Amino acid sequence: MSVTIRAFTEGDTEAVLALWLQAFPEYNDASRPHRDPRLSIANKLGTQPELFFVALRHDGDAGGDDDGVLIGTAMAGYDGHRGWLYSVAVAPEARRHGVGTRLVRHAERALAAMGCLKLNLQVLTDKAEVLAFYERLGYRADAVVSLGKRLAAQESEALAT
């Protein structure tokens, strides 16, 4: 399988949405507005869009005109202190062929070129297969507690008063 990785373009949107809805079931949950994939894409295009990567499979029989089939994504970010990795997804039929590893390594190189020395990511605790994937790539659990706060809920409360 021939695969290339490049920066996301707006023409990739529908293919990315289809992949994410398959790879991240939580995106199908309307009760979780922070999991809106269209909003995730729009926000990423507004902040470091050069760190939004797609993997394309090329079938090789298209006579050089093969644009490729989108089979993977990875988003990264860097705030000058540390980097983050998000939305690493690979189509089920392309898994176990090194696509996810290539996407992660591509993002790591892009962040390192920006001066990033530490990369963080978060994985839902019930995703044992995903945790094992990252462990094989050298990622380890940090001795920290990850905290979160939904700011949209706070905004709604302020408007109500």
DSSP file (Angstrom, degrees, kcal/mol; ACC not computed):
  #  RESIDUE AA STRUCTURE BP1 BP2  ACC     N-H-->O    O-->H-N    N-H-->O    O-->H-N    TCO  KAPPA ALPHA  PHI   PSI    X-CA   Y-CA   Z-CA
    1    1 A M              0   0    0      0, 0.0     2,-0.5     0, 0.0    58,-0.1   0.000 360.0 360.0 360.0 123.8    0.0    0.0    0.0
    2    2 A S  E     -A   58   0A   0     56,-0.9    56,-3.1     2,-0.0     2,-0.4  -0.801 360.0-178.8 -90.9 125.8    1.4    3.4   -1.1
    3    3 A V  E     -A   57   0A   0     -2,-0.5     2,-0.3    54,-0.2    54,-0.2  -0.977  12.1-171.4-129.9 137.4    0.6    6.1    1.4
    4    4 A T  E     -A   56   0A   0     52,-2.2    52,-3.0    -2,-0.4     2,-0.4  -0.925  11.4-148.7-121.4 153.8    1.4    9.8    1.5
    5    5 A I  E     +A   55   0A   0     -2,-0.3     2,-0.3    50,-0.2    50,-0.2  -0.982  28.0 153.9-121.3 133.7    0.9   12.3    4.3
    6    6 A R  E     -A   54   0A   0     48,-2.2    48,-2.9    -2,-0.4     2,-0.1  -0.911  47.6 -73.8-146.9 172.6    0.2   15.9    3.6
    7    7 A A  E     -A   53   0A   0     -2,-0.3    46,-0.3    46,-0.2    43,-0.1  -0.442  57.3 -99.5 -70.2 146.1   -1.6   18.9    5.2
    8    8 A F        -     0   0    0     44,-2.9     2,-0.3    41,-0.4    44,-0.1  -0.318  36.7-163.4 -59.7 142.9   -5.4   18.9    5.3
    9    9 A T    >   -     0   0    0     -3,-0.1     3,-2.6     1,-0.0     4,-0.3  -0.919  34.5-109.1-124.1 158.7   -7.2   21.0    2.6
   10   10 A E  G >  S+     0   0    0     -2,-0.3     3,-1.6     1,-0.3     4,-0.3   0.785 116.7  67.8 -59.0 -26.5  -10.8   22.0    2.8
   11   11 A G  G 3  S+     0   0    0      1,-0.3    -1,-0.3     2,-0.1     4,-0.3   0.638  93.0  61.1 -66.1 -13.3  -11.5   19.5    0.0
   12   12 A D  G <> S+     0   0    0     -3,-2.6     4,-2.6     1,-0.2    -1,-0.3   0.528  76.3 100.1 -85.7  -8.2  -10.7   16.8    2.5
   13   13 A T  H <> S+     0   0    0     -3,-1.6     4,-2.8    -4,-0.3     5,-0.2   0.875  80.4  43.8 -52.8 -53.5  -13.6   17.8    4.9
   14   14 A E  H  > S+     0   0    0     -4,-0.3     4,-2.3     1,-0.2    -1,-0.2   0.888 115.3  49.1 -65.0 -38.2  -16.2   15.2    3.9
   15   15 A A  H  > S+     0   0    0     -4,-0.3     4,-2.2    -3,-0.2    -1,-0.2   0.892 112.1  49.0 -67.1 -38.6  -13.8   12.3    3.9
   16   16 A V  H  X S+     0   0    0     -4,-2.6     4,-3.1     2,-0.2     5,-0.2   0.930 110.6  50.8 -64.9 -45.0  -12.4   13.4    7.3
   17   17 A L  H  X S+     0   0    0     -4,-2.8     4,-2.5    -5,-0.2     5,-0.2   0.926 110.4  49.1 -58.8 -45.0  -15.9   13.6    8.7
   18   18 A A  H  X S+     0   0    0     -4,-2.3     4,-1.2    -5,-0.2    -1,-0.2   0.917 113.5  46.8 -61.4 -43.4  -16.8   10.2    7.4
   19   19 A L  H  X S+     0   0    0     -4,-2.2     4,-3.0     1,-0.2     3,-0.4   0.941 112.9  48.7 -63.6 -47.6  -13.6    8.7    8.9
   20   20 A W  H  X S+     0   0    0     -4,-3.1     4,-3.1     1,-0.2     7,-0.3   0.882 107.0  54.6 -63.4 -39.1  -14.0   10.4   12.3
   21   21 A L  H  < S+     0   0    0     -4,-2.5    -1,-0.2    -5,-0.2    -2,-0.2   0.823 115.6  41.4 -64.2 -28.3  -17.6    9.3   12.6
   22   22 A Q  H  < S+     0   0    0     -4,-1.2    -2,-0.2    -3,-0.4    -1,-0.2   0.888 121.4  39.4 -81.0 -43.6  -16.4    5.8   12.1
   23   23 A A  H  < S+     0   0    0     -4,-3.0    -2,-0.2     1,-0.2    -3,-0.2   0.797 120.3  42.4 -80.1 -30.1  -13.3    6.0   14.3
   24   24 A F    ><  -     0   0    0     -4,-3.1     3,-2.4    -5,-0.2     4,-0.3  -0.794  61.7-176.8-121.7  87.1  -14.7    8.1   17.1
   25   25 A P  G >  S+     0   0    0      0, 0.0     3,-2.0     0, 0.0     4,-0.2   0.786  80.1  71.1 -55.1 -27.8  -18.2    6.9   18.1
   26   26 A E  G >  S+     0   0    0      1,-0.3     3,-1.4     2,-0.2     6,-0.2   0.726  84.0  69.3 -63.8 -19.7  -18.5    9.7   20.6
   27   27 A Y  G <  S+     0   0    0     -3,-2.4    -1,-0.3    -7,-0.3    -6,-0.1   0.698  91.8  60.6 -69.2 -17.4  -18.8   12.1   17.6
   28   28 A N  G <  S+     0   0    0     -3,-2.0     2,-0.9    -4,-0.3    -1,-0.3   0.475  81.7  97.5 -84.8  -2.6  -22.2   10.6   17.0
   29   29 A D    X   -     0   0    0     -3,-1.4     3,-1.9    -4,-0.2     6,-0.2  -0.774  54.9-168.7 -94.1 102.7  -23.5   11.7   20.4
   30   30 A A  T 3  S+     0   0    0     -2,-0.9    -1,-0.2     1,-0.3     6,-0.0   0.674  82.5  70.3 -65.3 -17.2  -25.4   14.9   20.0
   31   31 A S  T 3  S+     0   0    0      1,-0.2    -1,-0.3     2,-0.1     3,-0.1   0.520  90.7  65.5 -78.0  -2.7  -25.5   15.4   23.8
   32   32 A R    X   +     0   0    0     -3,-1.9     3,-2.4    -6,-0.2    -1,-0.2  -0.696  60.0 172.4-118.5  77.7  -21.7   16.1   23.6
   33   33 A P  G >  S+     0   0    0      0, 0.0     3,-1.2     0, 0.0    -1,-0.1   0.731  74.5  68.5 -62.7 -21.1  -21.4   19.4   21.7
   34   34 A H  G 3  S+     0   0    0      1,-0.3    -7,-0.1    -3,-0.1    -3,-0.0   0.559  93.1  62.4 -71.8  -5.5  -17.7   19.6   22.4
   35   35 A R  G <   +     0   0    0     -3,-2.4    -1,-0.3    -6,-0.2    -6,-0.1  -0.051  68.3 135.6-106.9  29.0  -17.4   16.6   20.1
   36   36 A D    <>  -     0   0    0     -3,-1.2     4,-2.2     1,-0.2     3,-0.2  -0.700  41.9-159.7 -80.2 109.9  -18.7   18.3   17.0
   37   37 A P  H  > S+     0   0    0      0, 0.0     4,-2.2     0, 0.0    -1,-0.2   0.837  88.9  54.5 -65.3 -32.5  -16.3   17.2   14.2
   38   38 A R  H  > S+     0   0    0      1,-0.2     4,-2.5     2,-0.2     5,-0.2   0.905 110.1  47.6 -65.4 -39.3  -17.2   20.2   11.9
   39   39 A L  H  > S+     0   0    0      2,-0.2     4,-2.9     1,-0.2     5,-0.2   0.890 108.8  54.7 -66.5 -39.2  -16.4   22.6   14.7
   40   40 A S  H  X S+     0   0    0     -4,-2.2     4,-2.2     2,-0.2    -2,-0.2   0.921 110.8  45.5 -59.4 -43.9  -13.1   20.7   15.4
   41   41 A I  H  X S+     0   0    0     -4,-2.2     4,-2.4     2,-0.2    -2,-0.2   0.943 113.6  48.5 -65.1 -47.7  -12.1   21.1   11.8
   42   42 A A  H  X S+     0   0    0     -4,-2.5     4,-0.9     1,-0.2    -2,-0.2   0.912 112.5  48.6 -60.1 -43.2  -13.1   24.8   11.7
   43   43 A N  H  X S+     0   0    0     -4,-2.9     4,-0.7     1,-0.2     3,-0.5   0.902 111.1  50.0 -64.6 -40.2  -11.2   25.5   14.9
   44   44 A K  H >< S+     0   0    0     -4,-2.2     3,-0.9     1,-0.2    -1,-0.2   0.886 106.0  55.6 -66.9 -37.3   -8.1   23.7   13.6
   45   45 A L  H 3< S+     0   0    0     -4,-2.4    -1,-0.2     1,-0.2    -2,-0.2   0.746 108.7  50.1 -66.2 -21.2   -8.2   25.7   10.4
   46   46 A G  H 3< S+     0   0    0     -4,-0.9     2,-0.4    -3,-0.5    -1,-0.2   0.595 115.4  43.4 -89.0 -12.9   -8.1   28.9   12.5
   47   47 A T  S << S-     0   0    0     -3,-0.9    -1,-0.2    -4,-0.7     4,-0.1  -0.929 132.1 -28.5-139.9 111.0   -5.2   27.8   14.6
   48   48 A Q    >   +     0   0    0     -2,-0.4     3,-2.2    -3,-0.1    28,-0.2   0.919  64.9 175.2  51.8  54.5   -2.0   26.1   13.2
   49   49 A P  G >  S+     0   0    0      0, 0.0     3,-1.5     0, 0.0   -41,-0.4   0.749  72.3  72.1 -61.9 -21.0   -3.8   24.5   10.2
   50   50 A E  G 3  S+     0   0    0      1,-0.3    -2,-0.1   -43,-0.1    -5,-0.1   0.615  90.3  61.3 -68.4 -10.3   -0.3   23.4    9.0
   51   51 A L  G <  S+     0   0    0     -3,-2.2    25,-2.2    -7,-0.2     2,-0.6   0.070  80.0  96.0-103.6  22.5   -0.4   20.9   11.9
   52   52 A F  E <   - B   0  75A   0     -3,-1.5   -44,-2.9    23,-0.2     2,-0.3  -0.959  60.2-172.9-111.9 112.5   -3.5   19.1   10.6
   53   53 A F  E     -AB   7  74A   0     21,-3.4    21,-2.0    -2,-0.6     2,-0.4  -0.800  14.9-165.0-114.4 147.4   -2.4   16.0    8.6
   54   54 A V  E     -AB   6  73A   0    -48,-2.9   -48,-2.2    -2,-0.3     2,-0.4  -0.968  13.1-142.0-126.3 147.0   -4.1   13.5    6.4
   55   55 A A  E     -AB   5  72A   0     17,-2.4    16,-2.8    -2,-0.4    17,-1.2  -0.912  18.0-162.5-106.4 134.9   -2.9   10.2    5.1
   56   56 A L  E     -AB   4  70A   0    -52,-3.0   -52,-2.2    -2,-0.4     2,-0.4  -0.963  10.0-144.4-121.7 132.9   -3.8    9.1    1.6
   57   57 A R  E     -AB   3  69A   0     12,-3.0    12,-2.5    -2,-0.4     2,-0.5  -0.803  13.8-155.7 -93.0 134.8   -3.7    5.7    0.1
   58   58 A H  E     -A    2   0A   0    -56,-3.1   -56,-0.9    -2,-0.4     9,-0.0  -0.947   9.5-158.8-113.8 128.4   -2.7    5.5   -3.6
   59   59 A D        -     0   0    0     -2,-0.5    -1,-0.1   -58,-0.1    -2,-0.0   0.707  25.8-140.3 -80.9 -20.3   -3.8    2.5   -5.6
   60   60 A G  S    S+     0   0    0      1,-0.1     3,-0.3   -58,-0.1    -1,-0.1   0.351  81.0  89.1  82.7  -8.3   -1.2    3.0   -8.2
   61   61 A D        +     0   0    0      1,-0.2    -1,-0.1     2,-0.1    -3,-0.0   0.197  58.6  91.3-106.8  17.6   -3.4    2.1  -11.2
   62   62 A A  S >  S-     0   0    0      4,-0.0     3,-1.4     1,-0.0    -1,-0.2   0.324  96.6-116.3 -95.8   9.0   -4.6    5.6  -11.9
   63   63 A G  T 3  S-     0   0    0     -3,-0.3    -2,-0.1     1,-0.3    -1,-0.0   0.817  73.2 -51.4  66.2  31.0   -1.9    6.5  -14.3
   64   64 A G  T 3  S+     0   0    0      1,-0.0    -1,-0.3    -4,-0.0    -3,-0.0   0.320 126.3  92.9  90.5  -9.5   -0.4    9.3  -12.2
   65   65 A D    <   +     0   0    0     -3,-1.4     2,-0.7     2,-0.0    -2,-0.1   0.281  49.9 128.9 -98.4  11.0   -3.7   11.1  -11.7
   66   66 A D        -     0   0    0      1,-0.2     3,-0.1     3,-0.0    -3,-0.0  -0.556  34.5-176.8 -73.0 109.6   -4.4    9.3   -8.4
   67   67 A D        -     0   0    0     -2,-0.7    -1,-0.2     1,-0.2    -9,-0.1   0.691  44.5-123.6 -77.4 -19.0   -5.3   11.9   -5.7
   68   68 A G        -     0   0    0    -12,-0.1     2,-0.5    -3,-0.1   -10,-0.2  -0.018  13.3 -89.1  95.9 158.8   -5.5    9.1   -3.2
   69   69 A V  E     -B   57   0A   0    -12,-2.5   -12,-3.0    -3,-0.1     2,-0.4  -0.926  42.0-117.1-107.4 128.1   -8.2    7.9   -0.8
   70   70 A L  E     +B   56   0A   0     -2,-0.5   -14,-0.2   -14,-0.2     3,-0.1  -0.500  46.3 157.3 -69.4 122.0   -8.2    9.5    2.7
   71   71 A I  E     +     0   0A   0    -16,-2.8    20,-2.8    -2,-0.4     2,-0.3   0.377  55.9  23.5-126.4  -0.3   -7.4    6.8    5.2
   72   72 A G  E     -BC  55  90A   0    -17,-1.2   -17,-2.4    18,-0.2     2,-0.3  -0.996  50.7-165.8-164.6 158.7   -6.0    8.7    8.2
   73   73 A T  E     +BC  54  89A   0     16,-2.3    16,-1.9    -2,-0.3     2,-0.3  -0.972   4.2 179.3-142.6 157.2   -5.8   11.9   10.2
   74   74 A A  E     -B   53   0A   0    -21,-2.0   -21,-3.4    -2,-0.3     2,-0.4  -0.903   9.0-162.3-155.5 135.1   -3.7   13.5   12.9
   75   75 A M  E     -BC  52  86A   0     11,-2.8    11,-3.3    -2,-0.3     2,-0.3  -0.926  12.4-178.7-113.7 143.5   -4.0   17.0   14.4
   76   76 A A  E     - C   0  85A   0    -25,-2.2     2,-0.3    -2,-0.4     9,-0.2  -0.925   5.5-170.8-134.5 162.7   -1.2   18.5   16.5
   77   77 A G  E     - C   0  84A   0      7,-1.9     7,-2.4    -2,-0.3     2,-0.4  -0.988   6.7-163.1-150.7 154.6   -0.7   21.8   18.3
   78   78 A Y  E     - C   0  83A   0     -2,-0.3     5,-0.2     5,-0.2    41,-0.0  -0.972   9.3-177.0-144.1 126.0    2.1   23.7   20.0
   79   79 A D        -     0   0    0      3,-1.6     4,-0.1    -2,-0.4    -1,-0.1   0.246  61.3 -96.5-105.1  11.5    1.7   26.5   22.4
   80   80 A G  S    S+     0   0    0      2,-0.1     3,-0.1     1,-0.1    -2,-0.0   0.224 120.2  58.4  91.8 -14.9    5.4   27.2   22.9
   81   81 A H  S    S-     0   0    0      1,-0.4    36,-0.3    35,-0.0     2,-0.3   0.753 117.6 -12.1-110.6 -49.9    5.6   25.1   26.0
   82   82 A R        -     0   0    0     34,-0.1    -3,-1.6    35,-0.1    -1,-0.4  -0.988  62.8-119.8-152.1 160.9    4.4   21.7   24.9
   83   83 A G  E     -Cd  78 119A   0     35,-3.3    37,-2.7    -2,-0.3     2,-0.3  -0.599  18.4-153.8-100.1 162.2    2.8   20.0   22.0
   84   84 A W  E     -Cd  77 120A   0     -7,-2.4    -7,-1.9    35,-0.2     2,-0.4  -0.973   3.5-150.5-134.0 149.0   -0.5   18.1   21.8
   85   85 A L  E     +Cd  76 121A   0     35,-1.7    37,-0.5    -2,-0.3     2,-0.3  -0.982  24.4 169.2-122.6 131.4   -1.6   15.3   19.6
   86   86 A Y  E     +C   75   0A   0    -11,-3.3   -11,-2.8    -2,-0.4    -2,-0.0  -0.887  48.0  16.8-135.8 161.9   -5.3   14.9   18.7
   87   87 A S  E     +     0   0A   0     -2,-0.3     2,-0.7   -13,-0.2    -1,-0.1   0.761  60.6 173.2  48.4  42.1   -7.7   13.1   16.4
   88   88 A V  E     +     0   0A   0    -14,-0.2     2,-0.4    -3,-0.1   -14,-0.2  -0.742  15.3 163.1 -79.0 117.2   -5.3   10.3   15.2
   89   89 A A  E     -C   73   0A   0    -16,-1.9   -16,-2.3    -2,-0.7     2,-0.4  -0.995  23.6-170.6-140.5 142.0   -7.6    8.1   13.2
   90   90 A V  E     -C   72   0A   0     -2,-0.4   -18,-0.2   -18,-0.2     5,-0.1  -1.000  34.7-107.3-133.6 135.2   -7.0    5.4   10.7
   91   91 A A    >>  -     0   0    0    -20,-2.8     3,-2.0    -2,-0.4     4,-0.6  -0.301  33.8-117.3 -57.1 140.6   -9.7    3.7    8.5
   92   92 A P  G >4 S+     0   0    0      0, 0.0     3,-1.0     0, 0.0    -1,-0.1   0.853 113.6  53.7 -51.8 -40.5  -10.4    0.1    9.7
   93   93 A E  G 34 S+     0   0    0      1,-0.2    -2,-0.1     3,-0.0   -22,-0.0   0.656 110.5  48.0 -71.5 -13.8   -9.2   -1.4    6.5
   94   94 A A  G X4>S+     0   0    0     -3,-2.0     3,-0.7   -23,-0.1     5,-0.5   0.426  86.1 114.4-104.9  -1.3   -5.9    0.4    6.7
   95   95 A R  T <<5 +     0   0    0     -3,-1.0    -4,-0.0    -4,-0.6     0, 0.0  -0.319  69.8  30.4 -70.5 154.9   -5.1   -0.4   10.3
   96   96 A R  T 3 5S+     0   0    0      1,-0.1    -1,-0.2    -2,-0.0    -3,-0.0   0.729  94.5  96.4  68.7  25.0   -2.1   -2.6   11.1
   97   97 A H  T < 5S-     0   0    0     -3,-0.7    -2,-0.1     0, 0.0    -1,-0.1   0.190 104.6 -99.4-122.7  11.8   -0.2   -1.3    8.1
   98   98 A G  T  >5S+     0   0    0      3,-0.0     4,-2.4     4,-0.0     5,-0.2   0.502  87.7 122.9  86.9   3.9    1.8    1.4    9.8
   99   99 A V  H  ><S+     0   0    0     -5,-0.5     4,-2.4     2,-0.2     5,-0.2   0.940  75.7  46.8 -66.6 -46.8   -0.4    4.3    8.8
  100  100 A G  H  > S+     0   0    0      1,-0.2     4,-2.6     2,-0.2     5,-0.2   0.912 112.9  50.3 -61.0 -42.8   -1.1    5.4   12.4
  101  101 A T  H  > S+     0   0    0      1,-0.2     4,-2.8     2,-0.2     5,-0.2   0.926 110.5  49.6 -60.9 -44.9    2.6    5.2   13.2
  102  102 A R  H  X S+     0   0    0     -4,-2.4     4,-2.3     2,-0.2    -2,-0.2   0.897 111.1  49.6 -62.3 -40.4    3.5    7.2   10.2
  103  103 A L  H  X S+     0   0    0     -4,-2.4     4,-2.3     2,-0.2    -2,-0.2   0.935 113.0  46.2 -63.5 -46.1    1.0    9.9   11.1
  104  104 A V  H  X S+     0   0    0     -4,-2.6     4,-2.7     1,-0.2    -2,-0.2   0.938 114.1  47.5 -63.2 -46.8    2.2   10.1   14.7
  105  105 A R  H  X S+     0   0    0     -4,-2.8     4,-2.4     2,-0.2    -1,-0.2   0.874 110.4  53.3 -63.2 -36.9    5.9   10.3   13.6
  106  106 A H  H  X S+     0   0    0     -4,-2.3     4,-2.2    -5,-0.2    -1,-0.2   0.935 111.4  45.4 -62.1 -46.6    5.0   12.9   11.0
  107  107 A A  H  X S+     0   0    0     -4,-2.3     4,-2.5     1,-0.2     5,-0.2   0.903 110.8  53.8 -64.0 -41.3    3.4   15.1   13.7
  108  108 A E  H  X S+     0   0    0     -4,-2.7     4,-2.7     1,-0.2    -2,-0.2   0.922 109.8  47.3 -59.6 -44.1    6.3   14.5   16.1
  109  109 A R  H  X S+     0   0    0     -4,-2.4     4,-2.2     2,-0.2    -1,-0.2   0.905 111.1  51.1 -64.5 -41.2    8.8   15.7   13.4
  110  110 A A  H  X S+     0   0    0     -4,-2.2     4,-0.7     2,-0.2    -1,-0.2   0.913 113.6  44.7 -62.9 -42.2    6.6   18.8   12.6
  111  111 A L  H ><>S+     0   0    0     -4,-2.5     5,-2.2     1,-0.2     3,-0.9   0.912 111.1  52.7 -68.8 -42.2    6.4   19.7   16.3
  112  112 A A  H ><5S+     0   0    0     -4,-2.7     3,-1.7     1,-0.3    -2,-0.2   0.888 103.9  57.4 -60.0 -38.5   10.1   19.1   16.9
  113  113 A A  H 3<5S+     0   0    0     -4,-2.2    -1,-0.3     1,-0.3    -2,-0.2   0.748 104.0  53.8 -64.1 -22.5   10.9   21.4   14.0
  114  114 A M  T <<5S-     0   0    0     -3,-0.9    -1,-0.3    -4,-0.7    -2,-0.2   0.459 128.2 -99.2 -88.4  -2.4    9.0   24.1   15.9
  115  115 A G  T < 5 +     0   0    0     -3,-1.7     2,-0.3    -4,-0.3    -3,-0.2   0.523  68.4 157.0  97.1   7.2   11.1   23.6   19.0
  116  116 A C      < +     0   0    0     -5,-2.2    -1,-0.3     1,-0.1   -34,-0.1  -0.503  16.7 176.6 -70.4 129.3    8.7   21.4   20.9
  117  117 A L        +     0   0    0    -36,-0.3     2,-0.4    -2,-0.3    -1,-0.1   0.591  65.0  41.6-107.1 -16.8   10.4   19.2   23.5
  118  118 A K        -     0   0    0    -37,-0.2   -35,-3.3     2,-0.0     2,-0.5  -0.998  62.6-164.4-139.9 131.4    7.4   17.5   25.1
  119  119 A L  E     -d   83   0A   0     -2,-0.4     2,-0.3   -37,-0.2   -35,-0.2  -0.964   8.1-170.5-119.8 129.6    4.3   16.0   23.4
  120  120 A N  E     +d   84   0A   0    -37,-2.7   -35,-1.7    -2,-0.5     2,-0.3  -0.821   7.6 171.9-114.1 155.4    1.2   15.1   25.3
  121  121 A L  E     -d   85   0A   0     -2,-0.3     2,-0.4   -37,-0.2   -35,-0.1  -0.971  20.5-137.5-152.9 161.2   -2.0   13.3   24.3
  122  122 A Q        -     0   0    0    -37,-0.5     2,-0.4    -2,-0.3    -2,-0.0  -0.964  13.7-171.5-124.6 142.0   -5.0   12.0   26.0
  123  123 A V        -     0   0    0     -2,-0.4    -2,-0.0     8,-0.0     2,-0.0  -0.997  33.5-108.4-130.8 134.7   -6.8    8.6   25.5
  124  124 A L    >   -     0   0    0     -2,-0.4     3,-2.0     1,-0.1     7,-0.2  -0.379  32.0-122.6 -59.7 139.3  -10.1    7.6   26.9
  125  125 A T  T 3  S+     0   0    0      1,-0.3    -1,-0.1    -2,-0.0     6,-0.1   0.739 107.9  59.0 -61.7 -24.9   -9.5    5.0   29.6
  126  126 A D  T 3  S+     0   0    0      1,-0.2     2,-0.8     2,-0.1    -1,-0.3   0.332  81.8  90.4 -87.9  10.4  -11.7    2.4   28.0
  127  127 A K    <>  +     0   0    0     -3,-2.0     4,-2.5     1,-0.2     3,-0.3  -0.566  45.3 160.7-104.1  67.7   -9.6    2.4   24.8
  128  128 A A  H  > S+     0   0    0     -2,-0.8     4,-2.4     1,-0.2    -1,-0.2   0.865  73.2  52.9 -58.2 -40.5   -7.1   -0.4   25.7
  129  129 A E  H  > S+     0   0    0      2,-0.2     4,-1.8    -3,-0.2    -1,-0.2   0.881 110.6  47.4 -65.0 -37.7   -6.1   -1.0   22.0
  130  130 A V  H  > S+     0   0    0     -3,-0.3     4,-2.2     2,-0.2    -2,-0.2   0.911 110.8  51.3 -69.7 -42.6   -5.4    2.7   21.5
  131  131 A L  H  X S+     0   0    0     -4,-2.5     4,-2.2     1,-0.2    -2,-0.2   0.915 109.7  50.4 -59.5 -42.7   -3.3    2.9   24.7
  132  132 A A  H  X S+     0   0    0     -4,-2.4     4,-2.1     2,-0.2    -1,-0.2   0.883 106.9  55.5 -63.7 -38.6   -1.3   -0.2   23.6
  133  133 A F  H  X S+     0   0    0     -4,-1.8     4,-1.0     1,-0.2    -2,-0.2   0.951 110.8  43.5 -57.5 -51.3   -0.7    1.5   20.2
  134  134 A Y  H  <>S+     0   0    0     -4,-2.2     5,-2.4     1,-0.2     3,-0.4   0.867 110.0  56.0 -67.1 -35.3    0.8    4.6   21.9
  135  135 A E  H ><5S+     0   0    0     -4,-2.2     3,-1.6     1,-0.2    -1,-0.2   0.892 103.6  54.9 -62.2 -38.3    2.8    2.5   24.3
  136  136 A R  H 3<5S+     0   0    0     -4,-2.1    -1,-0.2     1,-0.3    -2,-0.2   0.782 105.6  54.0 -64.1 -25.3    4.4    0.7   21.4
  137  137 A L  T 3<5S-     0   0    0     -4,-1.0    -1,-0.3    -3,-0.4    -2,-0.2   0.389 129.0 -96.6 -89.8   3.5    5.4    4.1   20.0
  138  138 A G  T < 5S+     0   0    0     -3,-1.6     2,-0.3     1,-0.3    -3,-0.2   0.511  76.4 140.9  98.8   5.4    7.2    5.0   23.3
  139  139 A Y      < -     0   0    0     -5,-2.4     2,-0.3    -6,-0.1    -1,-0.3  -0.620  27.1-173.8 -83.0 141.6    4.4    7.0   25.1
  140  140 A R        -     0   0    0     -2,-0.3     2,-0.3     0, 0.0    -5,-0.0  -0.944  32.6 -95.4-132.8 153.4    4.0    6.5   28.8
  141  141 A A        -     0   0    0     -2,-0.3     2,-0.2     1,-0.0     0, 0.0  -0.507  40.0-137.0 -66.9 130.4    1.5    7.7   31.4
  142  142 A D        -     0   0    0     -2,-0.3     2,-2.2     1,-0.1    -1,-0.0  -0.576  22.9-109.9 -83.8 153.8    2.7   10.8   33.2
  143  143 A A  S    S+     0   0    0     -2,-0.2     2,-0.3     2,-0.1    -1,-0.1  -0.435  84.6 104.8 -82.1  64.7    2.3   11.1   36.9
  144  144 A V        -     0   0    0     -2,-2.2     2,-0.5     2,-0.0    -2,-0.0  -0.896  69.3-123.9-136.5 164.8   -0.4   13.8   36.5
  145  145 A V        -     0   0    0     -2,-0.3     2,-0.6     2,-0.0    -2,-0.1  -0.969  24.9-137.0-111.2 126.9   -4.1   14.1   36.7
  146  146 A S        -     0   0    0     -2,-0.5     2,-0.3     2,-0.0    -2,-0.0  -0.738  24.4-169.7 -85.2 123.4   -5.8   15.4   33.6
  147  147 A L        -     0   0    0     -2,-0.6     2,-0.3     2,-0.0    -2,-0.0  -0.811   4.6-175.9-111.4 153.5   -8.5   18.0   34.5
  148  148 A G        -     0   0    0     -2,-0.3     2,-0.3     2,-0.0    -2,-0.0  -0.985  12.1-168.7-146.9 157.1  -11.1   19.5   32.2
  149  149 A K        -     0   0    0     -2,-0.3     2,-0.9     4,-0.0    -2,-0.0  -0.969  23.1-132.9-147.6 130.0  -13.8   22.1   32.3
  150  150 A R     >  -     0   0    0     -2,-0.3     4,-1.0     1,-0.2     3,-0.4  -0.758  18.8-171.1 -84.9 108.1  -16.5   22.7   29.7
  151  151 A L  H  > S+     0   0    0     -2,-0.9     4,-2.2     1,-0.2    -1,-0.2   0.778  79.0  66.6 -73.3 -27.9  -16.5   26.4   29.1
  152  152 A A  H  > S+     0   0    0      1,-0.2     4,-2.1     2,-0.2    -1,-0.2   0.874  99.5  52.5 -62.2 -36.6  -19.6   26.5   27.0
  153  153 A A  H  > S+     0   0    0     -3,-0.4     4,-2.0     2,-0.2    -1,-0.2   0.897 108.4  50.1 -65.5 -40.1  -21.7   25.4   30.1
  154  154 A Q  H  X S+     0   0    0     -4,-1.0     4,-2.0     1,-0.2    -2,-0.2   0.897 109.3  52.1 -63.8 -39.9  -20.3   28.2   32.1
  155  155 A E  H  X S+     0   0    0     -4,-2.2     4,-1.9     1,-0.2    -2,-0.2   0.905 108.2  50.6 -61.9 -43.5  -21.2   30.6   29.3
  156  156 A S  H  X S+     0   0    0     -4,-2.1     4,-1.4     1,-0.2    -1,-0.2   0.883 109.3  51.5 -63.4 -39.5  -24.8   29.3   29.2
  157  157 A E  H  X S+     0   0    0     -4,-2.0     4,-0.9     1,-0.2    -1,-0.2   0.891 108.4  51.4 -64.1 -40.0  -25.1   29.8   33.0
  158  158 A A  H  < S+     0   0    0     -4,-2.0     3,-0.5     1,-0.2    -2,-0.2   0.872 108.8  50.7 -65.9 -37.9  -23.8   33.4   32.7
  159  159 A L  H  < S+     0   0    0     -4,-1.9    -1,-0.2     1,-0.2    -2,-0.2   0.809 105.4  57.6 -69.2 -29.2  -26.4   34.2   30.0
  160  160 A A  H  <        0   0    0     -4,-1.4    -1,-0.2     1,-0.2    -2,-0.2   0.727 360.0 360.0 -75.0 -22.1  -29.2   32.8   32.1
  161  161 A T     <        0   0    0     -4,-0.9    -1,-0.2    -3,-0.5    -2,-0.2   0.457 360.0 360.0 -92.4 360.0  -28.5   35.1   35.1
